[in-house]
Amino acid sequence: MGYSIIGSTFNKIKAETLYFVPLGENLEIWQMSVTNLSKKLRKLSMFSSIEFCLWDAQDDATNFQRNFSTGQVEIENGVIYHKTEYRERRDHFAYFACSEKLAGYDTQRDVFLGAYRSWNTPLAVERGRSFNSIAHGWAPIGSHHVKLNLKAGETRVVTFVLGYHENPKDKKFDPPDSQIINKRSVRPVIKKYLNPVTVQAAFDSLRSYWEKVLGLYQVQTPDKHTNRMVNIWNAYQCMATFNMSRSASFYESGIGRGLGFRDSNQDLLGFVQMVPERARERILDLASTQLETGGAYHQYQPLTKRGNNDIGGDFNDDPLWLIVGVAAYLKETGDWSILDASVPYDNKSGSEKPLYEHLERSLKYTLDRLGPHKLPLIGRADWNDCLNLNCFSDTPGQSFQTTTNKDGKVAESVFIAGMFVLAAHELADIAERRGLNTDANNYRQAADQMDKTVHTHGWDGEWFIRAYDDFGKKVGSKECEEGKIFIEPQGFCILAGIGLEDGLAQKALDSVNKILATKHGIMLQQPAYSKYYLNLGEISSYPPGYKENAGIFCHNNPWIIISEAMMGNGDRAFDYYLRINPSAREKIGTLHRCEPYVYAQMIAGKDAPTHGEAKNSWLTGTAAWNYFAITQFILGVRPTYKGLMVAPIIPAKWNGFSVSRIFQGVHYTISVKREGKGNTVRLIVDGRAIEGNIIPKPPSGITHVAVQALLS
């Protein structure tokens, strides 16, 4: 994990390139091995190539009148240094080095490629030698030419190092009065990583790191797709979403967006056990962007750690996600000191308050913004960024997320109501464990009141209503011509415990199964919107069956999976899990059209001509939520404040499974065996039967606990 190997064999020449980033470094290794499989001497030429960015992606792609005149490079001892704008305000540069003696190089793209040519037919490669071009403006690149003479059966390894380096502002140049890059601090780095011994050690360290991270939760179940996703790919994807959120991929340009406040808090559910110290840092970074009202910027920039003013806030579910994220962190780590950490509002010096107060303001934000039915006002949107009930945009090109033509005092969200109940209970549990019983009682009373409001104004007879629009009309109701039922409130209201005791939850889940479920997953809503509705916003701008307009939004399918597990429906929960499981969908790869090892955000719904086709893979909250659903609710091994809970809700045909789980420094080996058809659990811990389904924390010094769980 953490590396790629790309290779091929042609005309009895085998070539493979290993790509990876060493831990803790700002550079990438390209290690290429070439083997002569023939029985005669082969004389070969190898060409590397990289096109340098000009440091600002938006400007790079648009400001050609300037950028075609700013490009600069230096070549020293075979190392290509890219220094565009280094002569002025920048103190960073890129470098591209090679371990072998060069036969030539190129740094000007149009020279290397040749006139009217592209990257698939570079002129330098075709003619077999470089031009030794020096970039002066236009489009700087880096290309090395290496000649290889390979005997029969011989293998040669060539290493390239592509890196980024910064100099102190007062030590940019060497000599100081020149315009030559000061390379004193980067030369040792280049020398180090052109050494094959160092490269191998760095690669071994990377592999050891991922073995440790992925080894924190390992399972053996009767289902190969579950094993593959839980043990490797789902966890790996959770780390990718932690690092990148939704900011840069094939589907996102990486320009402007930054990391989402809601997104990053949800991602905590998937990665907190793998890198708890970084989870703590992420929580405090997020809380530092929170506004004094308790509101939140919808996105923030990870480098500056500032809220994104271009998007702003008023996505009224955002603040509640901070509570959900912090609760997950506390259950996993037991690090209660984080609640006392001093955190500013909007990164303003002097506004610092304990994190616990930030959580209080998150809850109060919702209570301060209730609508005509005493349900939470939706603001610009809630979890569904495309349900824009205050937008009313009729102008092409306007952003649905930032355009607001209504005062926002009427449109309400039943989804946020369900989320409020969940968050209020989580905060009550936190307060109670801190001895703040008055706070805990107040939060539970607020949750109970919102629960009653949902029963009164959020229930439609067979399912939970989605929202009320700016006219006070229901959205996601039998009364609607289109969009009668939505997945979000069915999932989140049940997650919050609403309707569990009076039968509403089961009715809602049965409606989901009857109306929204397809063989490719559960659709977001039905019927699809057949036209654009001014009062609904972006959701109705998509063609039927795609994205938020009745697409299968894999992100919220796990809410239904968890809800089914909470109801004890193991077969249905696992059935839904497999429908969107990338590994299980590999057999229909020509339809699915996404990687068979990472989750996609969306699969086309039944109204789409391409029903079953996936899009927007890798960077999606689907990763964290599916990992959360399978590991903590179907397999049922989840952290609590009292210890590790074992409460599996597995398919009836499973005879059992095993889990290896590291929790708060203790290695738990858990063997689950089915003795009956039910979900009742008996635990035997280190040979002794215990009451309940929570393994108590062992005495200090105990590092391994063996658990038998018997289902009956």
PAMI-219571 format. One record per residue (C-alpha): x, y, z negated. Coordinates in steps of 0.2 Angstrom, whole numbers, plus 5000, padded with zeros to 4 digits. Layout:
XYZ...
END
This chain:
500050005000500650185003501550145019501150095037502149985049501850005068502649885080502649805097503649685108503949715126505149635138505949545124506349695114505449705097505249875088504449915072504350075062504050085043503250255038503150305020503350445008504550404993503850444976504050614970504850684986504350804999504850705014504350555025505450405030505350335047506450175047506450095064507149925067507449865085507849675089508449605105507549445108508349405125509949315128510949455135511649625131510249765131510649945133509250055126508750235122507750285107506850455106506050525091504750665092503850775080502850935084503151065070501651155063501851345060501351335042499551405044498351285052497051415057498351545064499251405072497751355082497151525087498451665086499451615102499951795107501051795091501551615089502251585106503551715101504051665083504751495084506551465079507651315075509351275070510351115074511751065062512650905062511250815071509950885059508550995067507951135055506351215059506351395052504951485060504551645050505951605038506851765043505451865035504251815021504451625020505651535009505251365016505751265031505651085038507050975044507150815054508650705052509350545060510550415053511450385069512550485081511550575093511650565112510550725113509150825106507650935111506751065101505651155115504051055118503851105137505651055141505550885132503850845140504150925157502951035167501150975168501550825157500850765140501550655126501250495135502450535149503850645142505150695155506650675143506150495140505750455158507450515164508350435149509150585142508750735132508950915138509750985122508451125122508351255109506651325104506451515106504651545103503351435112503051265103504551205093504751015091506050895085506750755095508250645093509050535107509950385101510850255112510850075106511849935113511149775107511849595108510749445110509749425094510449585086509449695076509849885073509049995060508850185063508250295049507350465052506950585038505650715041505550835026505051005018506151115008506051274998507451394993507451524980506951694987508651764983509651624990508851605007510351625018512151565019513151675021511951795011512151925025511651805039510051735046510651555044509651445032510551405015510651215017511651185001510251104991509451005005511050925012511150804997509350754999509650715018511150625014510350525001508850465011509850425027510750285016509850125020510150065002509250214995507850195008507550015002507550064984506250194987505150074997505349944982504850084970503350134980502749954981502949924963501950084959500450024969500549844961500449924944499050044949498049914958498449784945497449874931495849794937495849634946494449504950494149334956492349304962491449184973491349324986492949364997492249535002492049584983493849524979494649614994493749784991493949784972495749724971496449824985495549934996494150014986495350064973496650124985495250234994494850304977496650364975496550444992494950534988495750594972497250664981496350734996494550754991493650795007494950925013495950845028495650685038495050645056493350715051493950875042495151005048495951035032495751225035494851325021493851205012494951144998494351024985492451014980491951044961490650914962491650794973493150794962492150764946491250614955492950554961493450534943492350384941493450294953495150344948495150384930495850214924497250214937498050384933497250454917498550584914498150664932496350644928496550754913497450884923496150884937494750904924495651054916495951124933494151114938493551184921494651334924493751384939492051374930491151544929490651624912488851594916489251404916489051404935490451344947491351384963490751244975492551224980494351274974496051274982497151144974498751244977498151404969496951314958495751464961493851454966493451474985492651644987492151605005490951474999490551544982489351454970487551424966487451244971486451214955486951034952488851074951489051124933488250964927489550854936490850924924489950834910489850674919491750684924492350724906491250584899492050454910493750514905493350504887492650324888494150274898495550354888494850394870495850554872494650674862495950804861495450864879493850944871494951064861496051114876495951304879495251334896494951504905493351544914493751594933495551584928495451754919496751774906495851814889494351714893494951544886493751434877493851254871493351134885491851074874491151254876491251234895490251084894488951174883488851314896488651184910487051124902486451294897486651344916485251224920484151274906484351464911483751424928482051334928480751364941478751364941478651184936480051194923481151094934482851154938483051284952483951214967484951364971485851354988485751164987486051014975486950854979486250854996487151005003485951005018484351025008484351215009482751275002483251455000484151475017482851505030484151535044483451565062485151635069486351515078488051495070487551555052488151435038486751345030487751335014488051525012486551605020485251645008483651735013482551694997482851744979482951564973481651584960480351454967481251304975481551164962482551004962481950844954483650774958484450904947483150864934483650684933485450734933485150854918484350714908485950604911487150744907486150794892486250624885488150614889488450774880487350724865488450564863490050674864489350794851488850654840490550574840491250744835490050754820489050894828487350814825486350974827487050994844486750814848484950824843484650984853485350904869484250744866482750854864483150954880483350784889481750724882480850874888481550864905481050684906479250734902479350864915479850744928478450624923477250764925477850854941479150744948478150584951477150544967476250384962477550264970479150354969479950514962479750674972481250754979480950944977479851094978480151214992480051404992478251394995477951284980477551134991478250964988479650884997479850704997478050664994476550565002475850735006477250775018477050735036478950695037480250655024478950575012480250485001482150524997483450404990484250534978482950554965482550374965484350334960484750474949483150474939483350294935485250314931484650444918483450314911481850394917480450274920481350124913480150084900478450124908478750034925479050194936480850144939480349974946478950054957480250174964481450034968480149934976479750084987481550104991481649924996480049935007480350095015482150155015483149985015483849925032485049785035486449915037486050005021484750115012484250275022484250445014482450485018480950425028480150475040481550565049481350745053480850755071481150945073481951095064481051155048481551325043481051295025482151145024483751195032485251095038484450925034483250945048484551015060485350835063484550725076483450585068484550445060486150545058486950615042485750685030484250665042483850485038485550425040486150285028487150395017488350265009488750394995487150374986486750184990487750144974486450244964485150114969486349974967486650034949484850064946484449884952485749814940485049914926483349834929484249664929484049634947485749554951485249474968484549634975485949744968487249634976486349624992486349814994488149814989488649695003487649785016488849935016490349845011491649875024492449705023490749615025490449725040492049675049491049545058490049675067491549785070491049835088489449915081490149975064491650065073492550115057493950035047493449865040494349905023493750085018492050155015491250275027490150425022488750385034488050245044486750285057484950255051483550155060482950315069484650335078485050255095486650195087485950115071487350035061488750145068489850215054490650395053491650495041492750365033494150375020493750545011491950515004491250504987490650334993492250264987492150304969490250264967490450094975491950054964490950114949489450014954490349844957491549854943490549924929488749874933488749714944490349634937489849734921491549774913491449954908492250064895491250134881491650244866491650084855492649974866492549874882490749814887490449654896488749654903488749574921487149574932487749454945486849354959485949194954487049084965488649144956489249014943490449144936491949254939493549314930494249494927495949554922495749734915496949844907496049964895496850084883498449984883497749814880497649684893495949594893495749434903493849394904493049234910491249244914490249084916488449064920487448944908485648994913484749104925484649264914485749414910485949384891487849384886488749294872490549344869491949234862493449344859495149264855494149104851492849184839491049224843490549404841488849504840488349604855489149634872490549764867492249694863492949794848494549874850495949764843497149804829498649904832500049804840498849684849499149694868498149544875496349494872495549334879493749344882492449214887490749284892489249164893487749214903486049134899
END
